[in-house]
Amino acid sequence: MRPIDRKVKIRKGVILSPGVTIMTHTHNFEKANWRETGKILPDRNTVINDYAFIGVNAIITHSCKYVGLHSVIGAGSVVTKDVPDYEIWAGNPAKKIGIVDEN
């Protein structure tokens, strides 16, 4: 069986602060037979779009596949969902706390 290659695509002008973690896999440890059945790779690539800013020690989990254009992720945040363009997300789990002015 050929391994599946998943990528993290970081676009133009992205700022990744120190300690940022981008997870590209998951696990099936909740299932008793995880060694035999474990699908650990997600079904699509992770994209960090143009001019996104990701704060210190933020964690982007495997379930987040898109960080939007000009979006901001707060320091220490745990991002579990896709972040739309021009939004500010923070917290654990991260949620929308504001918007970035498109001008």
C-alpha positions in Angstrom: 0.0 0.0 0.0 1.4 3.4 -1.0 1.5 6.0 1.8 -0.7 9.1 1.4 1.2 12.4 1.3 -0.5 15.2 3.1 0.9 18.7 3.0 0.8 22.0 4.9 0.7 24.8 2.3 1.8 28.1 3.7 1.0 31.0 1.3 2.5 34.4 0.8 3.2 36.8 3.7 2.1 34.4 6.5 3.6 35.0 9.9 4.1 32.0 12.2 5.2 33.0 15.7 7.5 30.9 17.8 6.1 27.6 19.1 3.3 27.3 16.6 2.2 23.6 16.1 0.4 22.5 12.9 -0.9 18.9 13.3 -1.3 16.9 10.1 -2.6 13.7 11.6 -5.0 12.2 14.1 -5.4 8.9 15.8 -8.0 6.2 16.6 -6.9 5.4 20.2 -10.5 5.4 21.3 -11.0 2.1 19.3 -9.8 -1.1 20.9 -8.2 -2.3 17.6 -6.7 1.0 16.5 -3.5 -0.7 15.2 -5.5 -2.5 12.6 -8.0 0.1 11.6 -6.4 3.4 12.3 -6.9 6.1 9.7 -4.5 8.7 10.9 -4.2 10.9 7.9 -6.9 13.5 7.1 -8.5 13.6 3.7 -7.2 16.9 2.5 -4.2 19.3 2.9 -3.9 22.1 5.4 -3.7 25.6 3.8 -2.6 28.7 5.7 -3.7 31.5 3.3 -2.0 34.8 2.4 -1.0 37.2 5.2 -2.5 35.1 8.0 -0.9 35.7 11.4 -0.6 32.9 13.9 0.3 33.9 17.5 2.9 32.3 19.9 2.3 28.7 20.9 -1.0 28.4 18.9 -2.0 24.8 17.9 -3.7 24.1 14.6 -5.2 20.6 14.9 -5.8 18.1 12.2 -9.5 19.0 11.9 -8.6 22.6 10.8 -7.8 22.5 7.1 -8.0 26.2 6.2 -6.7 29.4 7.9 -8.2 32.3 6.0 -6.8 35.2 4.1 -5.6 38.0 6.5 -6.9 36.0 9.5 -5.5 36.2 13.0 -5.0 33.4 15.5 -4.4 34.5 19.1 -1.5 33.3 21.1 -2.0 30.0 22.8 -5.2 29.2 20.9 -6.2 25.7 19.9 -7.8 25.8 16.5 -10.2 22.9 15.8 -12.2 24.3 12.9 -11.5 26.1 9.6 -11.0 29.9 10.1 -12.7 32.0 7.4 -11.0 35.0 5.7 -10.6 38.2 7.7 -11.6 36.8 11.1 -9.8 36.9 14.5 -10.0 33.6 16.5 -8.7 32.9 20.0 -9.2 30.6 22.9 -9.3 26.9 23.7 -11.0 25.8 21.6 -10.6 28.8 19.4 -13.7 30.7 18.3 -14.3 33.9 16.4 -13.7 37.0 18.6 -13.6 39.7 15.9 -13.0 40.6 12.3 -10.1 42.2 10.4 -11.0 45.3 8.4 -10.6 44.3 4.7 -9.3 47.8 3.9 
